[in-house]
Every structure is written in C-alpha cells, then in structure tokens.
Amino acid sequence: REHGYTLLTLARARLEDAELPTSEQGWLDRDRLLRMLGLDTNALNVAIYRARGQLAAAGVEGAASVVEVRRGQRRLGLDPARIEVVPL
C-alpha cells in the first residue's frame, strides 16, 4: 500500500534526525518527499488521507496527526522510536 510506504519514508527521515531537537526532527520538504516517493501532490495527499483513515479505523489514538504539516514540509507526527509492529 502506497500510504504505508509514505509513513515508512517519513519515519526513516525522523529517525535520521534523532540528534536534533524533537521540534525539528524529520521535516522533509514536500517537493523532496514527492521525488523520493515518485508521487505528485494529489497522490501524496491521498496517501496521507488513507493512512489517517486506516489508523483511525484500527483505533489508533491520534491517527489524525500521524503526518504533521508546516509550510511546504511534512513529517511523521509520531515518535518512530516508540512504534511497535504487532503481528496479525
């Protein structure tokens, strides 16, 4: 799923910035993120929408803020070092 890869890419960027203050970790310029993912702006917005929806449906608290947005930038809104993957 495209939205899963989008979240993974944002999580990797946030982990790479672990030495920075929390407020500055993981921010990627939207254009760079689009190139990294091979998407256009609309497809990125759809991927973020679907990720939020899937997490909300699964009962994840704070699903609406899973991707944070600031002028021209995006980042994972969760601390990736605290994410656990539970086998189905």
N, C-alpha and C positions, 0 to 999 in steps of 0.2 A: 504494500500500500504506500502510495506516494506520501501521505501525511506522516506516516511512521518514519520514513527516511528524512523528512523535513525536521521532525523533532530530534532524530538522532544527530543530524548535522548541527543543529543548534546546541545540543547537549555537548557534543565534542568541542565546539567553539568555547562554550562556557568552562569546560574542564581545562582547556588550554590556557585560559586566563586566570587560573586559580590563585596566582600570586598577586593579582590586582585586588583592590577593594571590591567588596561584593557589589556595590552600585555600578561598577564599571566592567564587571565580568561578562563576557560572552556577546557583547554587542557586535553585530555584523551589519555593514551597510547593505541595504536592500538590494542594490544592483549586484554587489559581490555575491550575495546569497543566491540571487536568481541565476547567476552564471554557474555557481557551484552545483546547483540543483538541476540546471538545464530547463528552467521554467520561465514563464512570463509572469507578469504581475498578477493577472487574474488567476492563474493556476496556483500561485503561492497563496493568495487569499483564500482560495477554495481549500487548499491543503490545511491551512490553519483552522478554517471553519470546521472541516471534517475531524481534525484532531481534537478540537474542543468538544465537538458533539459526541465523539466516540468515548472520550474520557468521562464526560458528564453522564452518559448512558451507563457507564460502568460504575458510577457512584464515586468517582474521584473528586475529593473536595478541592475546590479552587481550579477546576477544569477551565473556567473562562479566562483565567490568567496564565495558562500554560505557555503562551507566547506573549511577551511584552513588546510594546511598540513605542518607539520615540522617533521623532522626526527623521525619516529616511533610514531607520535602523530597526532590527528585530533581534530578540534574544529569547532563550528559554527562560520562562518565568519561575521555574523550579530549580532547586539546588540539585544538579545531576549527581552529586556525590551521595545523595540521600535517596536516590531512586532504587527501588528493588524490583526485580523482574520475578514474578511468581509464575511457575509453570502451570499450564492449564490442565 
